[in-house]
Structures are given as C-alpha cells and as structure tokens.
C-alpha cells in the first residue's frame, strides 16, 4: 500500500492544522487506497483562544495537539525519512505559517522548522509528489522558493501572493475548487479555506489535490 505523509501543525485553524482540511485529507487518502502517515514537529508554541482569536498566554506541544487529529497514530517528523513515503501532503491552518515556519509574521523572510524542511527537501530530491492546501503552499515557497522556483496557489489573496513571489516561487491565482499542478516539481496546491465559505468546497478541492498527488506517484 502506498504511504502518504501528512504533516500536521497542531489542532485548530488559528494556531495549528485546520481540522476540516486535515480530516478531509486523511479521508481522501483512504479513499485512494493509500495509507496516511501522520507526523508533526515536537515543539511548544503559543495557543489561540478559538472563541476570541486572542492569544491565551499558554504554550502547547504541536506534536501532542496534532495527535488529537491523528487519533494518537502520529510520529515526530524528525524521525521520518523520505524513503518511507511515496508522497507527502500539508494541510492548511495558521499553524502551517506559524508553527512550521514564521511566514505569518515575516513573509518572504520566513525561517522554517529545520526538521520539516529537511523532510520536504528529501522528498524533492527523491522526485516524490507533494501536496499543499490553504496557506500551506506558503511554507513550500519558504523552503523551496530559491532552489526550485515552484508554482503554487493560495487562491487570490494579493498580499500573500506578493510575499510568495518574493521567495522565488511563483503564485498562480486559482478558484476554490480547483488546483495548480507544477509538473516540474511534482507539486499540487489548492486554496481550500483561503477561499472556501463551505466545507463542501474544501472537500472538493482537497479531494482533487489528493487524487492528483496519487497520480503523480
């Protein structure tokens, strides 16, 4: 059975993985007859109150929070090698731009989590497919922009697109239910909740993204 890595960044749209996007990704992988291998960085980062959207002053562990989505079946990303996987997918949520990197604060000047960046670069070197939805393509741009000039989409947000272009990546405008395929880099991206107003729209885009990633294996 093909194994597809799913990189989580916490639990909750404002400070971790967007839960709908993460679960829909896992569902789409299963429907393709593949096995999801969930992983997250073992780091402590700040917490957002999801009722008020304000910081609580707490810190929570990203790996432990991500384990809630993965039902405990999750690994520390630093222990995962590209050789174990056939592809990798990054759900969105603010954690992709806050915990996997600090694009949310620094834009194109973002620094990235070294363990996640190492795995992504291994995947690229092995010519294995990559998927990313919502804001997660900004992380892809932060890691691969200078070396690979990938084409990605986060939908049509002009400010975010400008920062992505500054990394050396190329942003392409995309509708909510569609995707952008960069065949050169075996990279598939889709806007999801960067544009979606309904979970059904997210489901359509995520399902297309996962199916395209599987095709590229």
ABEGO torsion letter per residue (X at the ends): XBBBBBBBAEBEAAABBBAAAAAAAAAAAAAAGBBBBBBBBBBBBBBBBAAAGBBAGBBBBAAAAAAAAAGGBBBBAAABBAAABABBBBBBEAAAAAAABAAAAAEAABBBBAAAAAAAAAAAAAGBBBBBBEAAAAAAAAAAAAAAGBBBBAEABAAAAAAAAAAGBBBBBBBAABBBBBAAAGBBBBAEAAABABAAAAAAAAAAAAAAAAAAX
